[in-house]
Structure formats: C-alpha cells, structure tokens
Amino acid sequence: MSKFGALINDHQPLLLVFFNPDDTVSTLMHPVLKDVAAAMGDHGKVIKIDVEKNEVLSQALRVKVLPTLMIYKAGEMLWRQSGEQDANTLISLMKDHVD
C-alpha cells in the first residue's frame, strides 16, 4: 500500500477506477477512461485497478460495486461514485481539481 500512498499524494487529480475484467460494465468504461486521460493530458491521471489483483486495497477502501471511481488529490479523497459514468462528467470533475 506504500505505492498507493505515493500515488494519491500527487498534487494533480488522480482518477482511480476499480474494476473486474470479467464485469461487462467495468470493461465498457475503458474507452471512456481513455477519453478522460486524453482530455486531462499532464493535468491528471487515470489509473485502473483490478480488484482481483488488489484485494487488500479494494477491501481497505470498501469497494463493493464495480466499477467504483474515486478522485484523489494531495492524499485526500475528493469524490467517489459507483457505477458507469460518462466521459464529460469525469473530465469536468477532474478539471474542477486542477491547480
């Protein structure tokens, strides 16, 4: 989890997406996440986290529904939502937290 701490302490917004590759809704989000990452460029990051490969982290953050999306900045969770989201909403949320 020390890597997780280093990730979320960045001063640019970080969108974490907890998913399962066997979950249809999770995999449908992948093109949306690419659009968000492209729109944010150097002003934010998008990281997908496979819940099966990261069980301890998923349990620690109480991820129950997939996909679960979180925005962190400077070590603080600023937003959390479960379920499918559209690119424009995610881009707007991320841009709200750019310095």
C-alpha positions as CSV (number, residue, x, y, z in Angstrom):
1,M,0.0,0.0,0.0
2,S,3.0,2.3,0.1
3,K,2.8,2.7,-3.6
4,F,-0.9,3.7,-3.2
5,G,0.1,6.4,-0.7
6,A,2.7,7.8,-3.2
7,L,0.1,7.7,-6.0
8,I,-2.6,9.6,-4.1
9,N,-0.3,12.2,-2.7
10,D,0.2,13.8,-6.1
11,H,-0.9,17.4,-6.5
12,Q,-2.7,16.7,-9.7
13,P,-6.1,15.0,-9.6
14,L,-6.0,11.2,-9.8
15,L,-9.0,9.2,-11.0
16,L,-8.9,5.6,-9.6
17,V,-11.2,3.1,-11.3
18,F,-11.7,-0.2,-9.5
19,F,-12.8,-2.9,-12.0
20,N,-13.0,-6.6,-12.7
21,P,-12.1,-7.7,-16.3
22,D,-15.0,-10.2,-16.2
23,D,-17.5,-7.4,-15.4
24,T,-19.3,-6.1,-18.5
25,V,-20.0,-2.6,-17.1
26,S,-16.4,-2.3,-16.0
27,T,-15.0,-3.1,-19.4
28,L,-17.4,-0.8,-21.1
29,M,-15.8,2.0,-19.1
30,H,-12.4,1.5,-20.7
31,P,-13.0,3.7,-23.8
32,V,-14.5,6.4,-21.5
33,L,-11.4,6.3,-19.3
34,K,-9.1,6.7,-22.4
35,D,-11.0,9.8,-23.3
36,V,-10.7,11.2,-19.8
37,A,-6.9,10.5,-19.8
38,A,-6.5,12.2,-23.2
39,A,-8.5,15.2,-22.2
40,M,-6.6,15.7,-19.0
41,G,-3.1,15.2,-20.5
42,D,-0.5,16.2,-18.0
43,H,-3.1,17.8,-15.6
44,G,-4.3,14.5,-14.2
45,K,-4.0,10.7,-14.2
46,V,-6.4,7.8,-14.7
47,I,-5.4,4.5,-13.1
48,K,-7.4,1.3,-13.4
49,I,-7.2,-1.1,-10.5
50,D,-8.1,-4.8,-11.0
51,V,-9.9,-5.8,-7.8
52,E,-8.9,-9.4,-8.1
53,K,-5.2,-8.5,-8.2
54,N,-5.5,-5.8,-5.5
55,E,-7.9,-7.4,-3.0
56,V,-6.3,-5.8,0.1
57,L,-6.6,-2.3,-1.3
58,S,-10.1,-2.9,-2.6
59,Q,-11.2,-4.2,0.9
60,A,-9.4,-1.3,2.7
61,L,-11.4,1.2,0.5
62,R,-14.6,-0.9,0.9
63,V,-15.1,-1.3,-2.8
64,K,-18.3,-3.3,-3.2
65,V,-19.9,-2.3,-6.5
66,L,-18.0,-2.2,-9.8
67,P,-16.9,-0.1,-11.3
68,T,-16.1,2.2,-8.3
69,L,-14.4,5.5,-9.2
70,M,-12.6,7.8,-6.9
71,I,-10.8,11.1,-7.3
72,Y,-7.8,11.8,-5.0
73,K,-5.6,14.9,-4.8
74,A,-2.8,15.5,-2.3
75,G,-3.8,12.4,-0.3
76,E,-7.5,13.4,0.1
77,M,-10.4,11.6,-1.5
78,L,-12.5,14.3,-3.2
79,W,-15.2,12.3,-4.9
80,R,-16.4,8.7,-5.0
81,Q,-19.1,7.1,-7.1
82,S,-20.0,3.5,-8.1
83,G,-21.4,2.6,-11.5
84,E,-21.0,3.7,-15.0
85,Q,-20.0,7.4,-15.6
86,D,-19.7,9.3,-18.9
87,A,-16.5,11.0,-20.0
88,N,-17.8,14.6,-19.9
89,T,-18.8,14.2,-16.2
90,L,-15.5,12.7,-15.3
91,I,-13.5,15.3,-17.2
92,S,-15.5,18.1,-15.6
93,L,-14.9,16.6,-12.1
94,M,-11.2,16.2,-12.7
95,K,-10.8,19.8,-14.1
96,D,-12.5,21.1,-11.0
97,H,-9.4,20.0,-9.1
98,V,-6.6,21.1,-11.3
99,D,-4.3,23.7,-9.8
